[in-house]
Amino acid sequence: MITHEICLPSARVNDLRLSSCVLLLVTSVLTACATKGPYRIDLMPAPDVYDDGAVDPFVDGNPIEDLPYGGVLFATDREPADEEHGEDYYQNKRGHVLRLGAARVELGPNGLSWEEARKISLAKNRTDEYPLRVRGVTEFGVLESTVPWSFVEPSEVPPELLDGDEEFARAINDKLASSERKHVYIYVHGYKVVFENPVLVATELWHFLGYDGVFISYAWPATPKRLAYVADLETASYSAHNLRKLIEYIATNTVAEKIHIVGYSAGTRVVVNAIAQLALQRSQMDREAILNQLRVGNVILIGSDFDRNRFAAYIDDGFLKVPERVSIYLSGVDKALGMSRWLFSRERLGQTWEQDRLRPAVARFLSQHDEIQLIDVTDAEDAAAGNGHAYFRQSPWASSDILMTLMYDLSPAERGLQRSDEFGIWTFPSDYIDRLRMAVSRVHPKLQFD
């Protein structure tokens, strides 16, 4: 509730008072991007594709025991924590250079066995909550290419810090050596969260991929304060520079065959701007050469709080030359994006079009470019849960679709989605999960279905 005391009281600043009230209202609605607390989230519902047990992402044995670095990798341009600020690992302010490391994550109560964790995570109707917590981090050092050497004296940077990128690449390559899919996945979080949140969400997603490949949490310096929304959006654009550097480093220094990027909410600003920078840098190269150089596979934008017209301008500048495929998830029941649209008076990229009608030129463009897909989750199971903004974790259909895209690189048609011939937007049919399971059985012949 917004009270009079929250707003600025002076009659001489009515406009500013209104702006402050509006901003507070918007940030209150956008709390789906935040954690329940600084050190835990509860395990997301199991994706419906796993419900009957026919599709199981886990191999025999405990895959966590085989992780060469004992957890999930992270990259962050947050300032390291200190006693004054009280954070355990990294502060909620800009640290400028990109720091690389690994985090150890614990699921559920102490002593939970792997088999218990496996059964719990795949159960559709859980009666209890199962928290994930970060139990420690190991920092390798910094990505040397992100050090602003024009403004830093070499003597100010300890040499041992510059060895971090080599250790990071070695950790990636060691895990890829034992993985079926030689793929790297990067998760970029939304606004108003602490460092631990993206680490835990990345761990969830990796868990439901069976810990195959390498998952990296990209923790840009969001601020866990209600009135930090506008500041966080500016920081998201700022952090795109370091994400671009990370993508280039992984492509150059690891054996990853593909690099997939999942952006959520305000974090899609980090992703979109990073891809746009990569495209502009390579404007004289053709698409095939860029794909061979950078190996960017799927770019998935979820609940994107990005200006739709600005994204169109990026496409005109060559954005689609960088990734193999861009999947943009849309929702007509996302209240957070509705408030963001009201605040900025601009359509958001993650919203459905008014009356589901695209301009003929947009529909024609989509029909001619399979490298970009618009996917409407409005009718997906539980897509409207909460304020409708966190459907990628709360909707077992949406999470199934995203994970099977990452795991098997299936197109929307192959996954069982339906496309409107008139509007060119993909939707979820009522028998979507049955379609998806059959699609997975075709690419994973060991699976048996009744």
Secondary structure by P-SEA (a helix, b strand, c coil): cccccccccccccaaaaaaaaaaaaaaaaaccccccccccccccccccccccccccccccccccccccccccccccccccccccccccccccccccbbbbbbbbbbcccccccaaaaaaaaacccccbbbbbbbccccccccccccccccccccccccccccaaaaaaaaaaaaaaaaccccbbbbbbbbcccccaaaaaaaaaaaaaaccccbbbbbcccccccccaaaaaaaaaaaaaaaaaaaaaaaaccccccbbbbbbcccaaaaaaaaaaaaaaaaccccaaaaaaaccccccccccccccaaaaaaaaaacccccccbbbbbbbcccaaaaaaaaaccccccccccccccccaaaaaaaaacccbbbbbcccccccccccccccccccaaaaaaaaaaaacccccccccccccccccbbbbccaaaaaaaaaaaaaccccccc
